[in-house]
Structures are given as structure tokens and as C-alpha cells.
Amino acid sequence: MERPPIRVGISCGDLNGIGLEVVLKCFEDTRMLAEVTPVLYCSAKALSHHRKALKLDEVQFNRVNDAREAVPRKFNLVNLWEEDVEIELGKASGSLASYAIKSLEAAAQDLASGKVDVLVTAPIDKNSMQQAGFAYPGHTEYLQQMAGSESEVLMLLIGEGLRVGTVTGHIPLKDVATAITTERIVAKARLLHHSLQRDLGVPTPRIAILGLNPHAGDGGTLGSEDKERIAPAVRKLNDEGIQAMGPYPADGFFGNGSYKHFDGVLAMYHDQGLAPFKALSFGHGVNFTAGLPIVRTSPDHGTGLGIAGQGVADEGSFRAAVWLACDIHANREHWKEISANPLQPQKREKDRKGA
């Protein structure tokens, strides 16, 4: 029996940025629609403005009032507002950020109610969003609150055979050392281990833990955190049966290709993990929020105001985000089957041998 296309909810992101450009370019290739039913949360007028400005008029969309009306193998649009919006490609969004909030809220609500299967978020201008009343540092924190999840979540960047998570997220660099604790490292590593198994289909993950200080502290000469907090976390993880190694000095770890020998990497802070990731995988990487009960991905780039409206934005990362969301959804469905019927594989083997 043919599997129905996965319904992919898409928030429009910053209307002055490249979000709608990469969305349009992604589904300009109609082969995407064979396995995916996209549902964009925006307005017909705003989308038409981008189509015209970018000369992408051939991309057709099916306007619906509700995601449940989305037609398989068509590019669907849930029309959220009727008013004209003054779009100025390449400029800071300012008050336009309220429409990005409206789009995200509608898409998240439909995801929670099962009207769409997964969510892919286009980039937002965090500063403008907060000025418009968005009370969260970013998508991750908002979706965590929406999902009612009190447990840890993990920002996980995936691409080109590299999977990098971070112990700390969007916090000032001066606060990182204080935020790094043995307990927090263990919690994030557990999350990474579980996500590699359930979401990404890696049965026995090998995880590298990066150090905090240069040369992983150099035996305590350059800082004590690696020796006193990170190393004990690695030992505890191994006692739990999780294959964790480290702490590794980050520069040599990425420079000599050690990352190729691991299924996942846990960095201590944002730029320690994301700078090498983007150097190695930019344009094809995906941001995935692990630990949520729902599936949400996004491209690995920002709003791209410097190139918005020029027609040069690369849709590769957005396309990868769509496919990864679908793969994670399928992996989770398979994981549910295995969890519900742990003896099922053995039973099938027994039936096969007895046939």
C-alpha cells in the first residue's frame, strides 16, 4: 500500500528575508510533491509579492482555509491574513515580525493538533520578533513551551555526516563556564544518544564530548572545568552504557578529521560547535530540535537580509530540512512499532524459519 505524502507545515519566517524565496525554490521542483504535501502558513498576497519580485511566477499554490483541506501533491497555502503588507526585501522587518509570529503560532497549533505531521521553520529576525512581543529567545524555546515539555531539549545541527549538539544555547559567552555542569552535560548527552537512536536510526551511537578551554584545559593549566566537570560526565555516561569519549580539544578534533569517527558531537557552547559545522556543511545543514515530542527542523542559515530580493539564495538547506523532518517522522513511527512490539522481530524470524 502506497504511503500518503507527509504533511509538512512551514512557517513563513521574516517576510523581508530569504525565507519565502527558499521555500518557493524548493517546491519549484515538483518532484518534491511526490512524497511531501507542503502547507505554508502565510498570505496569498505576501507570497505573490515574493513570486513576482523573484520571477518565480511558475510556482503555483493551492489556497486553503484549513490545513485539513490541503491537497496531496500540491503546494498548499493556509491564508492567515488578508490585509496588504508593505514588504521591503533586505530591510530589517520591524513591525512585520508580527506576521512571522502569527505564522509560527498557527503552524505550531496545527502541528500540536495533528493537522500537519512535521514543522519546518523559515528563518526569523530574533530581535524584531522580541520587539513585536515574542517572549522567547528563538523557535526552540517557544516550541518547548508549546509542547509542554519541561525536560531538556537539544539544538542539533545535522549535515554532511556531521551531527553537532550544544550543551548551552543562546547565552552570552561570559555565562558559559558557569552554565557548564557535570549534570547538564550528562543530560544533554543522554538526549543526543536517544535522538541518534530514535530519530536518526543509529543503533549504537559513538559520541564525542568537546572540552571547554583551549587544549581541553591542558591538565588544568588553562582552566579546571574540563578536568573537574567534563571528564566526570564522560565517565558517568560510560557507566550508563553510553559510548562517550573526551573531552577533546575542539580545534584539533575538527582540524584532523576526528569527527568522522563519531555519530554525534557534543559541544560546550554555540560557536564552538556551529562555527566548524557551518564551515564544513553550510548550505546543506539542518537545525533539528531534539527532545521535543514533535518534529521541527529549519535551515542552517539566517534571514539573509544582505541577499534578499536578489534571487541568489540557495534552497539546499531548506530542502534538506524538509527531507530530514520526513525521515525523522518515519523513524519515530518505526520506533513506536518496535517499542510497542519488542518481540515482533523475533516472532517474524521464528515464523520465517517455521514456514
C-alpha atoms as a printed R data frame, in Angstrom:
    type eleno elety resid chain resno      x       y       z
1   ATOM     1    CA   MET     A     1  0.000   0.000   0.000
2   ATOM     2    CA   GLU     A     2  1.429   3.373  -1.013
3   ATOM     3    CA   ARG     A     3  2.274   5.645   1.907
4   ATOM     4    CA   PRO     A     4  0.471   9.009   1.790
5   ATOM     5    CA   PRO     A     5  2.723  12.057   1.475
6   ATOM     6    CA   ILE     A     6  3.864  13.537   4.778
7   ATOM     7    CA   ARG     A     7  2.161  16.838   5.590
8   ATOM     8    CA   VAL     A     8  4.894  19.393   6.184
9   ATOM     9    CA   GLY     A     9  3.816  22.596   7.937
10  ATOM    10    CA   ILE     A    10  6.002  25.573   7.021
11  ATOM    11    CA   SER     A    11  6.175  28.890   8.884
12  ATOM    12    CA   CYS     A    12  6.965  31.844   6.629
13  ATOM    13    CA   GLY     A    13  9.668  33.453   8.766
14  ATOM    14    CA   ASP     A    14 10.858  37.009   8.189
15  ATOM    15    CA   LEU     A    15  8.877  38.468   5.271
16  ATOM    16    CA   ASN     A    16 11.772  40.757   4.322
17  ATOM    17    CA   GLY     A    17 14.322  37.940   4.256
18  ATOM    18    CA   ILE     A    18 15.086  34.948   2.047
19  ATOM    19    CA   GLY     A    19 12.697  32.524   3.784
20  ATOM    20    CA   LEU     A    20  9.923  32.603   1.209
21  ATOM    21    CA   GLU     A    21 12.490  32.587  -1.599
22  ATOM    22    CA   VAL     A    22 13.998  29.269  -0.495
23  ATOM    23    CA   VAL     A    23 10.508  27.838   0.106
24  ATOM    24    CA   LEU     A    24  9.405  28.769  -3.420
25  ATOM    25    CA   LYS     A    25 12.614  27.479  -4.996
26  ATOM    26    CA   CYS     A    26 12.346  24.223  -3.062
27  ATOM    27    CA   PHE     A    27  8.880  23.442  -4.382
28  ATOM    28    CA   GLU     A    28  9.583  24.829  -7.826
29  ATOM    29    CA   ASP     A    29 10.874  21.276  -8.310
30  ATOM    30    CA   THR     A    30  7.539  19.448  -8.439
31  ATOM    31    CA   ARG     A    31  9.255  16.112  -7.777
32  ATOM    32    CA   MET     A    32  9.260  17.185  -4.109
33  ATOM    33    CA   LEU     A    33  5.487  16.855  -4.108
34  ATOM    34    CA   ALA     A    34  5.567  13.090  -4.744
35  ATOM    35    CA   GLU     A    35  6.291  12.360  -1.074
36  ATOM    36    CA   VAL     A    36  5.574  15.690   0.594
37  ATOM    37    CA   THR     A    37  2.419  17.755   0.971
38  ATOM    38    CA   PRO     A    38  3.679  21.238   1.925
39  ATOM    39    CA   VAL     A    39  1.391  23.537   3.909
40  ATOM    40    CA   LEU     A    40  2.718  27.099   4.097
41  ATOM    41    CA   TYR     A    41  1.285  29.469   6.725
42  ATOM    42    CA   CYS     A    42  1.349  32.935   5.201
43  ATOM    43    CA   SER     A    43 -0.899  35.063   2.981
44  ATOM    44    CA   ALA     A    44 -1.576  34.815  -0.733
45  ATOM    45    CA   LYS     A    45 -0.661  38.485  -1.189
46  ATOM    46    CA   ALA     A    46  2.687  38.188   0.573
47  ATOM    47    CA   LEU     A    47  3.593  35.008  -1.295
48  ATOM    48    CA   SER     A    48  2.583  36.538  -4.620
49  ATOM    49    CA   HIS     A    49  4.776  39.566  -3.864
50  ATOM    50    CA   HIS     A    50  7.789  37.296  -3.449
51  ATOM    51    CA   ARG     A    51  6.935  35.250  -6.539
52  ATOM    52    CA   LYS     A    52  6.785  38.391  -8.666
53  ATOM    53    CA   ALA     A    53  9.873  40.049  -7.172
54  ATOM    54    CA   LEU     A    54 11.943  36.900  -7.649
55  ATOM    55    CA   LYS     A    55 10.464  35.946 -11.043
56  ATOM    56    CA   LEU     A    56  9.180  32.624  -9.676
57  ATOM    57    CA   ASP     A    57  5.665  33.026 -11.070
58  ATOM    58    CA   GLU     A    58  5.606  29.447 -12.344
59  ATOM    59    CA   VAL     A    59  5.379  28.143  -8.776
60  ATOM    60    CA   GLN     A    60  1.660  27.556  -8.274
61  ATOM    61    CA   PHE     A    61 -0.027  27.300  -4.893
62  ATOM    62    CA   ASN     A    62 -3.354  25.920  -3.709
63  ATOM    63    CA   ARG     A    63 -5.073  28.291  -1.279
64  ATOM    64    CA   VAL     A    64 -6.926  26.629   1.617
65  ATOM    65    CA   ASN     A    65 -8.641  27.871   4.770
66  ATOM    66    CA   ASP     A    66 -7.553  24.938   6.913
67  ATOM    67    CA   ALA     A    67 -4.590  22.559   6.774
68  ATOM    68    CA   ARG     A    68 -7.007  19.628   6.719
69  ATOM    69    CA   GLU     A    69 -8.059  20.795   3.249
70  ATOM    70    CA   ALA     A    70 -4.506  20.525   1.918
71  ATOM    71    CA   VAL     A    71 -4.404  18.656  -1.382
72  ATOM    72    CA   PRO     A    72 -1.738  15.944  -1.735
73  ATOM    73    CA   ARG     A    73  0.956  16.615  -4.327
74  ATOM    74    CA   LYS     A    74  0.194  20.325  -4.405
75  ATOM    75    CA   PHE     A    75  1.879  23.293  -2.749
76  ATOM    76    CA   ASN     A    76 -0.755  24.447  -0.258
77  ATOM    77    CA   LEU     A    77 -1.138  27.828   1.406
78  ATOM    78    CA   VAL     A    78 -3.165  28.496   4.554
79  ATOM    79    CA   ASN     A    79 -4.126  32.152   4.096
80  ATOM    80    CA   LEU     A    80 -3.644  33.746   7.535
81  ATOM    81    CA   TRP     A    81 -4.326  37.399   6.745
82  ATOM    82    CA   GLU     A    82 -5.984  39.427   4.011
83  ATOM    83    CA   GLU     A    83 -4.503  42.878   4.585
84  ATOM    84    CA   ASP     A    84 -1.784  44.314   2.394
85  ATOM    85    CA   VAL     A    85  1.648  44.191   3.991
86  ATOM    86    CA   GLU     A    86  4.474  46.514   2.999
87  ATOM    87    CA   ILE     A    87  7.315  44.130   2.206
88  ATOM    88    CA   GLU     A    88 10.769  45.685   1.761
89  ATOM    89    CA   LEU     A    89 13.151  42.894   0.875
90  ATOM    90    CA   GLY     A    90 16.517  43.241   2.536
91  ATOM    91    CA   LYS     A    91 15.436  45.622   5.297
92  ATOM    92    CA   ALA     A    92 15.030  44.840   8.996
93  ATOM    93    CA   SER     A    93 11.500  43.539   9.460
94  ATOM    94    CA   GLY     A    94 10.497  45.741  12.402
95  ATOM    95    CA   SER     A    95  6.713  45.567  12.828
96  ATOM    96    CA   LEU     A    96  6.492  42.952  10.059
97  ATOM    97    CA   ALA     A    97  7.789  40.472  12.627
98  ATOM    98    CA   SER     A    98  4.240  40.231  13.982
99  ATOM    99    CA   TYR     A    99  3.320  38.271  10.840
100 ATOM   100    CA   ALA     A   100  6.198  35.856  11.399
101 ATOM   101    CA   ILE     A   101  4.811  35.312  14.910
102 ATOM   102    CA   LYS     A   102  1.307  34.775  13.523
103 ATOM   103    CA   SER     A   103  2.626  32.206  11.056
104 ATOM   104    CA   LEU     A   104  4.659  30.315  13.665
105 ATOM   105    CA   GLU     A   105  1.783  30.193  16.145
106 ATOM   106    CA   ALA     A   106 -0.690  28.897  13.549
107 ATOM   107    CA   ALA     A   107  1.734  26.257  12.266
108 ATOM   108    CA   ALA     A   108  2.641  25.108  15.794
109 ATOM   109    CA   GLN     A   109 -1.029  24.824  16.788
110 ATOM   110    CA   ASP     A   110 -1.801  22.725  13.706
111 ATOM   111    CA   LEU     A   111  1.214  20.531  14.436
112 ATOM   112    CA   ALA     A   112  0.002  20.002  18.001
113 ATOM   113    CA   SER     A   113 -3.484  19.071  16.782
114 ATOM   114    CA   GLY     A   114 -2.215  16.680  14.117
115 ATOM   115    CA   LYS     A   115 -3.276  18.681  11.074
116 ATOM   116    CA   VAL     A   116  0.332  18.519   9.859
117 ATOM   117    CA   ASP     A   117  2.902  15.822  10.637
118 ATOM   118    CA   VAL     A   118  6.077  17.883  10.984
119 ATOM   119    CA   LEU     A   119  7.144  21.533  11.080
120 ATOM   120    CA   VAL     A   120  9.865  23.282   9.085
121 ATOM   121    CA   THR     A   121 10.519  26.861  10.187
122 ATOM   122    CA   ALA     A   122 11.889  29.557   7.885
123 ATOM   123    CA   PRO     A   123 14.432  31.937   9.485
124 ATOM   124    CA   ILE     A   124 13.306  34.738  11.785
125 ATOM   125    CA   ASP     A   125 14.828  38.028  12.933
126 ATOM   126    CA   LYS     A   126 15.003  37.345  16.685
127 ATOM   127    CA   ASN     A   127 15.489  40.989  17.637
128 ATOM   128    CA   SER     A   128 12.468  42.178  15.644
129 ATOM   129    CA   MET     A   129 10.400  39.242  16.912
130 ATOM   130    CA   GLN     A   130 11.056  40.181  20.525
131 ATOM   131    CA   GLN     A   131 10.271  43.837  19.841
132 ATOM   132    CA   ALA     A   132  6.964  42.642  18.347
133 ATOM   133    CA   GLY     A   133  6.091  40.811  21.579
134 ATOM   134    CA   PHE     A   134  7.660  37.376  21.051
135 ATOM   135    CA   ALA     A   135  8.717  36.385  24.569
136 ATOM   136    CA   TYR     A   136 11.253  33.702  23.632
137 ATOM   137    CA   PRO     A   137 14.922  33.697  22.546
138 ATOM   138    CA   GLY     A   138 14.040  31.639  19.468
139 ATOM   139    CA   HIS     A   139 11.981  28.870  17.889
140 ATOM   140    CA   THR     A   140 13.323  26.175  20.219
141 ATOM   141    CA   GLU     A   141 12.201  27.789  23.452
142 ATOM   142    CA   TYR     A   142  8.778  28.678  22.015
143 ATOM   143    CA   LEU     A   143  8.123  25.142  20.769
144 ATOM   144    CA   GLN     A   144  9.312  23.674  24.049
145 ATOM   145    CA   GLN     A   145  6.730  25.781  25.871
146 ATOM   146    CA   MET     A   146  4.033  24.947  23.298
147 ATOM   147    CA   ALA     A   147  4.704  21.233  23.661
148 ATOM   148    CA   GLY     A   148  4.511  21.498  27.446
149 ATOM   149    CA   SER     A   149  7.920  19.876  27.662
150 ATOM   150    CA   GLU     A   150  9.670  20.502  30.981
151 ATOM   151    CA   SER     A   151 12.559  18.217  30.104
152 ATOM   152    CA   GLU     A   152 15.789  19.228  28.372
153 ATOM   153    CA   VAL     A   153 15.882  19.919  24.652
154 ATOM   154    CA   LEU     A   154 18.925  19.937  22.403
155 ATOM   155    CA   MET     A   155 19.792  22.074  19.404
156 ATOM   156    CA   LEU     A   156 21.258  19.574  16.948
157 ATOM   157    CA   LEU     A   157 22.893  20.567  13.645
158 ATOM   158    CA   ILE     A   158 22.913  17.792  11.054
159 ATOM   159    CA   GLY     A   159 24.588  17.611   7.670
160 ATOM   160    CA   GLU     A   160 27.363  16.066   5.567
161 ATOM   161    CA   GLY     A   161 27.779  13.165   8.010
162 ATOM   162    CA   LEU     A   162 28.184  15.550  10.959
163 ATOM   163    CA   ARG     A   163 25.809  15.867  13.921
164 ATOM   164    CA   VAL     A   164 26.648  18.534  16.476
165 ATOM   165    CA   GLY     A   165 24.682  19.373  19.620
166 ATOM   166    CA   THR     A   166 25.428  22.073  22.195
167 ATOM   167    CA   VAL     A   167 25.286  21.945  25.990
168 ATOM   168    CA   THR     A   168 24.484  25.662  26.188
169 ATOM   169    CA   GLY     A   169 22.472  27.572  23.596
170 ATOM   170    CA   HIS     A   170 21.784  31.241  23.011
171 ATOM   171    CA   ILE     A   171 23.528  32.693  26.043
172 ATOM   172    CA   PRO     A   172 26.384  35.229  26.314
173 ATOM   173    CA   LEU     A   173 29.865  33.728  26.148
174 ATOM   174    CA   LYS     A   174 30.700  35.181  29.584
175 ATOM   175    CA   ASP     A   175 27.984  32.959  31.127
176 ATOM   176    CA   VAL     A   176 29.050  29.674  29.501
177 ATOM   177    CA   ALA     A   177 31.572  28.453  32.091
178 ATOM   178    CA   THR     A   178 29.068  28.870  34.918
179 ATOM   179    CA   ALA     A   179 26.367  27.065  32.950
180 ATOM   180    CA   ILE     A   180 28.582  24.052  32.251
181 ATOM   181    CA   THR     A   181 27.981  21.426  34.952
182 ATOM   182    CA   THR     A   182 28.538  17.689  35.044
183 ATOM   183    CA   GLU     A   183 24.801  17.124  35.432
184 ATOM   184    CA   ARG     A   184 23.921  19.307  32.456
185 ATOM   185    CA   ILE     A   185 26.500  17.660  30.206
186 ATOM   186    CA   VAL     A   186 25.161  14.225  31.144
187 ATOM   187    CA   ALA     A   187 21.565  15.309  30.488
188 ATOM   188    CA   LYS     A   188 22.408  16.731  27.049
189 ATOM   189    CA   ALA     A   189 24.491  13.690  26.111
190 ATOM   190    CA   ARG     A   190 21.664  11.348  27.091
191 ATOM   191    CA   LEU     A   191 19.356  13.378  24.879
192 ATOM   192    CA   LEU     A   192 21.818  13.212  21.993
193 ATOM   193    CA   HIS     A   193 22.218   9.453  22.439
194 ATOM   194    CA   HIS     A   194 18.457   8.875  22.466
195 ATOM   195    CA   SER     A   195 17.851  11.132  19.461
196 ATOM   196    CA   LEU     A   196 20.564   9.415  17.450
197 ATOM   197    CA   GLN     A   197 18.804   6.111  18.109
198 ATOM   198    CA   ARG     A   198 15.141   7.100  17.799
199 ATOM   199    CA   ASP     A   199 15.241   9.986  15.325
200 ATOM   200    CA   LEU     A   200 18.255   9.190  13.165
201 ATOM   201    CA   GLY     A   201 18.343   5.399  13.228
202 ATOM   202    CA   VAL     A   202 21.825   4.916  14.743
203 ATOM   203    CA   PRO     A   203 21.597   1.734  16.882
204 ATOM   204    CA   THR     A   204 24.766   2.134  18.977
205 ATOM   205    CA   PRO     A   205 25.932   5.762  18.803
206 ATOM   206    CA   ARG     A   206 29.510   6.873  19.469
207 ATOM   207    CA   ILE     A   207 29.542  10.371  20.979
208 ATOM   208    CA   ALA     A   208 32.473  12.775  21.241
209 ATOM   209    CA   ILE     A   209 32.440  15.312  24.095
210 ATOM   210    CA   LEU     A   210 34.394  18.507  23.429
211 ATOM   211    CA   GLY     A   211 36.376  20.357  26.085
212 ATOM   212    CA   LEU     A   212 35.589  23.898  27.169
213 ATOM   213    CA   ASN     A   213 39.007  25.513  27.372
214 ATOM   214    CA   PRO     A   214 41.861  25.651  24.835
215 ATOM   215    CA   HIS     A   215 43.595  22.234  24.680
216 ATOM   216    CA   ALA     A   216 40.779  20.891  26.910
217 ATOM   217    CA   GLY     A   217 42.329  22.764  29.829
218 ATOM   218    CA   ASP     A   218 45.842  21.334  29.316
219 ATOM   219    CA   GLY     A   219 45.686  19.364  32.559
220 ATOM   220    CA   GLY     A   220 44.193  22.267  34.480
221 ATOM   221    CA   THR     A   221 46.745  24.871  33.369
222 ATOM   222    CA   LEU     A   222 44.204  26.647  31.140
223 ATOM   223    CA   GLY     A   223 41.103  26.083  33.261
224 ATOM   224    CA   SER     A   224 39.720  23.437  35.589
225 ATOM   225    CA   GLU     A   225 36.296  22.839  34.019
226 ATOM   226    CA   ASP     A   226 37.467  20.100  31.658
227 ATOM   227    CA   LYS     A   227 39.063  18.083  34.439
228 ATOM   228    CA   GLU     A   228 36.530  18.733  37.177
229 ATOM   229    CA   ARG     A   229 33.206  18.816  35.260
230 ATOM   230    CA   ILE     A   230 33.505  17.383  31.761
231 ATOM   231    CA   ALA     A   231 35.713  14.340  32.405
232 ATOM   232    CA   PRO     A   232 33.441  13.097  35.253
233 ATOM   233    CA   ALA     A   233 30.442  13.470  32.922
234 ATOM   234    CA   VAL     A   234 32.159  11.265  30.338
235 ATOM   235    CA   ARG     A   235 32.851   8.615  32.980
236 ATOM   236    CA   LYS     A   236 29.246   8.697  34.206
237 ATOM   237    CA   LEU     A   237 27.907   8.318  30.669
238 ATOM   238    CA   ASN     A   238 30.082   5.279  30.080
239 ATOM   239    CA   ASP     A   239 28.895   3.779  33.381
240 ATOM   240    CA   GLU     A   240 25.357   4.129  31.966
241 ATOM   241    CA   GLY     A   241 26.308   2.239  28.811
242 ATOM   242    CA   ILE     A   242 26.556   5.302  26.548
243 ATOM   243    CA   GLN     A   243 29.668   5.288  24.350
244 ATOM   244    CA   ALA     A   244 31.037   8.744  25.132
245 ATOM   245    CA   MET     A   245 34.654   9.847  24.718
246 ATOM   246    CA   GLY     A   246 36.551  13.013  25.561
247 ATOM   247    CA   PRO     A   247 36.965  15.770  26.432
248 ATOM   248    CA   TYR     A   248 38.598  16.611  23.095
249 ATOM   249    CA   PRO     A   249 40.232  19.956  22.257
250 ATOM   250    CA   ALA     A   250 37.845  21.388  19.686
251 ATOM   251    CA   ASP     A   251 40.415  22.808  17.268
252 ATOM   252    CA   GLY     A   252 42.338  19.584  16.738
253 ATOM   253    CA   PHE     A   253 39.172  17.478  16.816
254 ATOM   254    CA   PHE     A   254 37.734  19.191  13.754
255 ATOM   255    CA   GLY     A   255 41.061  20.058  12.166
256 ATOM   256    CA   ASN     A   256 42.384  16.491  11.970
257 ATOM   257    CA   GLY     A   257 39.043  14.941  10.980
258 ATOM   258    CA   SER     A   258 38.426  13.063  14.250
259 ATOM   259    CA   TYR     A   259 34.746  13.975  13.958
260 ATOM   260    CA   LYS     A   260 34.427  11.458  11.117
261 ATOM   261    CA   HIS     A   261 34.786   8.606  13.619
262 ATOM   262    CA   PHE     A   262 31.754   9.617  15.697
263 ATOM   263    CA   ASP     A   263 27.991   9.553  15.217
264 ATOM   264    CA   GLY     A   264 27.453  12.691  17.280
265 ATOM   265    CA   VAL     A   265 29.459  15.528  18.810
266 ATOM   266    CA   LEU     A   266 28.521  17.464  21.949
267 ATOM   267    CA   ALA     A   267 29.991  20.976  22.057
268 ATOM   268    CA   MET     A   268 30.022  23.100  25.186
269 ATOM   269    CA   TYR     A   269 28.716  26.305  23.622
270 ATOM   270    CA   HIS     A   270 27.089  27.683  20.469
271 ATOM   271    CA   ASP     A   271 30.004  28.872  18.334
272 ATOM   272    CA   GLN     A   272 32.326  26.058  19.414
273 ATOM   273    CA   GLY     A   273 30.034  23.621  17.620
274 ATOM   274    CA   LEU     A   274 28.342  25.752  14.979
275 ATOM   275    CA   ALA     A   275 31.391  27.520  13.558
276 ATOM   276    CA   PRO     A   276 33.108  24.299  12.398
277 ATOM   277    CA   PHE     A   277 29.771  22.771  11.442
278 ATOM   278    CA   LYS     A   278 28.915  25.641   9.131
279 ATOM   279    CA   ALA     A   279 32.434  25.699   7.705
280 ATOM   280    CA   LEU     A   280 32.044  22.022   6.785
281 ATOM   281    CA   SER     A   281 28.339  21.786   5.938
282 ATOM   282    CA   PHE     A   282 26.944  25.257   5.240
283 ATOM   283    CA   GLY     A   283 24.257  25.250   2.581
284 ATOM   284    CA   HIS     A   284 23.263  21.663   3.312
285 ATOM   285    CA   GLY     A   285 22.973  21.627   7.097
286 ATOM   286    CA   VAL     A   286 19.774  21.383   9.110
287 ATOM   287    CA   ASN     A   287 18.875  22.606  12.589
288 ATOM   288    CA   PHE     A   288 16.807  19.990  14.455
289 ATOM   289    CA   THR     A   289 15.338  20.394  17.939
290 ATOM   290    CA   ALA     A   290 15.879  17.060  19.702
291 ATOM   291    CA   GLY     A   291 13.922  16.156  22.808
292 ATOM   292    CA   LEU     A   292 10.550  17.547  21.743
293 ATOM   293    CA   PRO     A   293  7.516  15.285  21.252
294 ATOM   294    CA   ILE     A   294  7.034  16.946  17.851
295 ATOM   295    CA   VAL     A   295  9.378  17.093  14.844
296 ATOM   296    CA   ARG     A   296 10.760  20.521  13.946
297 ATOM   297    CA   THR     A   297 13.627  21.349  11.611
298 ATOM   298    CA   SER     A   298 14.933  24.514   9.967
299 ATOM   299    CA   PRO     A   299 17.672  25.505   7.509
300 ATOM   300    CA   ASP     A   300 21.084  26.279   8.964
301 ATOM   301    CA   HIS     A   301 21.114  29.905   7.805
302 ATOM   302    CA   GLY     A   302 19.524  33.142   8.932
303 ATOM   303    CA   THR     A   303 17.238  35.668   7.268
304 ATOM   304    CA   GLY     A   304 19.852  36.605   4.671
305 ATOM   305    CA   LEU     A   305 18.870  40.273   4.507
306 ATOM   306    CA   GLY     A   306 22.066  41.065   2.614
307 ATOM   307    CA   ILE     A   307 20.934  38.997  -0.391
308 ATOM   308    CA   ALA     A   308 17.132  39.127  -0.024
309 ATOM   309    CA   GLY     A   309 15.332  40.010  -3.239
310 ATOM   310    CA   GLN     A   310 18.326  39.261  -5.464
311 ATOM   311    CA   GLY     A   311 17.219  35.746  -6.391
312 ATOM   312    CA   VAL     A   312 20.540  34.208  -5.365
313 ATOM   313    CA   ALA     A   313 19.563  32.423  -2.128
314 ATOM   314    CA   ASP     A   314 20.385  28.700  -2.168
315 ATOM   315    CA   GLU     A   315 17.438  26.495  -1.216
316 ATOM   316    CA   GLY     A   316 19.624  23.437  -0.498
317 ATOM   317    CA   SER     A   317 19.496  23.753   3.278
318 ATOM   318    CA   PHE     A   318 15.734  24.273   3.308
319 ATOM   319    CA   ARG     A   319 15.221  21.236   1.078
320 ATOM   320    CA   ALA     A   320 17.442  19.195   3.383
321 ATOM   321    CA   ALA     A   321 15.344  20.400   6.351
322 ATOM   322    CA   VAL     A   322 12.173  19.134   4.661
323 ATOM   323    CA   TRP     A   323 13.648  15.719   3.905
324 ATOM   324    CA   LEU     A   324 15.173  15.352   7.361
325 ATOM   325    CA   ALA     A   325 11.840  16.181   9.028
326 ATOM   326    CA   CYS     A   326 10.191  13.465   6.933
327 ATOM   327    CA   ASP     A   327 12.936  10.948   7.735
328 ATOM   328    CA   ILE     A   328 12.703  11.656  11.472
329 ATOM   329    CA   HIS     A   329  8.913  11.296  11.331
330 ATOM   330    CA   ALA     A   330  9.275   7.895   9.648
331 ATOM   331    CA   ASN     A   331 11.990   6.803  12.098
332 ATOM   332    CA   ARG     A   332  9.789   7.736  15.056
333 ATOM   333    CA   GLU     A   333  6.879   5.754  13.645
334 ATOM   334    CA   HIS     A   334  9.196   2.754  13.283
335 ATOM   335    CA   TRP     A   335 10.491   3.299  16.819
336 ATOM   336    CA   LYS     A   336  6.905   3.270  18.132
337 ATOM   337    CA   GLU     A   337  6.266  -0.050  16.406
338 ATOM   338    CA   ILE     A   338  9.394  -1.590  17.917
339 ATOM   339    CA   SER     A   339  8.608  -0.191  21.379
340 ATOM   340    CA   ALA     A   340  5.019  -1.446  21.255
341 ATOM   341    CA   ASN     A   341  6.048  -4.896  19.995
342 ATOM   342    CA   PRO     A   342  9.568  -5.583  21.308
343 ATOM   343    CA   LEU     A   343  9.300  -9.286  20.433
344 ATOM   344    CA   GLN     A   344  7.891  -8.704  16.969
345 ATOM   345    CA   PRO     A   345 11.223  -9.005  15.100
346 ATOM   346    CA   GLN     A   346 11.963 -12.312  16.864
347 ATOM   347    CA   LYS     A   347  8.448 -13.546  16.119
348 ATOM   348    CA   ARG     A   348  8.821 -12.773  12.424
349 ATOM   349    CA   GLU     A   349 12.146 -14.606  12.326
350 ATOM   350    CA   LYS     A   350 10.594 -17.602  14.094
351 ATOM   351    CA   ASP     A   351  7.635 -17.616  11.659
352 ATOM   352    CA   ARG     A   352 10.029 -17.367   8.724
353 ATOM   353    CA   LYS     A   353 12.087 -20.327   9.907
354 ATOM   354    CA   GLY     A   354  8.964 -22.358  10.621
355 ATOM   355    CA   ALA     A   355  7.474 -21.716   7.186
